[in-house]
């Protein structure tokens, strides 16, 4: 059941006494908070000194943090880039200072030579798994879909939208009638879902596709307040598999979620240790398989097991 077992790597001599700067996007979702927890656990287990900077989802704060890490002369930088563009200049500065940069969970449009490697998931595949689930679930019935997109311009928002459309391709009965960003947060997910319900009427919305569970949890609130039943009147499929979506599924208020591991730091630190040891330049690390959970799973047990994983 434990979908993401975090194996704390043995102490590695060449990582101890290293200092790594981590420019984290923020704490916009349960998944993001878990990624931060796991990164700190991994650094601790490997004897790495981690300098943590929370950007409150603002790119300018991430750029400032990276400049600070360069000035401090850290040994490496972890960057979870809030959006995909606007990084070339600051990545050039890190490269000038010969400080390797590893991207976590999101990618950038910058030159590949400007970062050492990226540890991500196949975001298109995640969207496709969600779309295919919905296509099977509605089985030919007409279904108007509303979509809560992630942060505008972020690689997950772009790729999960693309993947979902691939997943529902060929099914003329499925139609995305509204699509707007909820910025990956519960609060925005609720506000935008309220506007969808007002514009379309709950009775005309068959399903919600949310690019992450937190926006889905916010939307569930809005659907209830509109007097409709989430999970039955309006089907809900999202991505991350955070504990609270399993609580919602246990209550029959959500229908499916696609799992994303919060442990991006493990492979990142492995790559850094190999690099520090003998200059090995690692290949990209991608989570290619994405487990689908539905309300038919033992969601109470999954909730309990995930709670112990840093969420
Ligand atoms: C996806 C990651 C997303 C999560 C959200 O790799 O960047 O960011 O799915 C988080 O929960 O906000």
Boltz pocket constraint, residues with backbone or C-beta under 6 A from the ligand:
constraints:
  - pocket:
      binder: B
      contacts: [[A, 28], [A, 29], [A, 30], [A, 31], [A, 32], [A, 105], [A, 106], [A, 121], [A, 156], [A, 183], [A, 184], [A, 211], [A, 212], [A, 213], [A, 214], [A, 239], [A, 240], [A, 260]]
      max_distance: 6.0
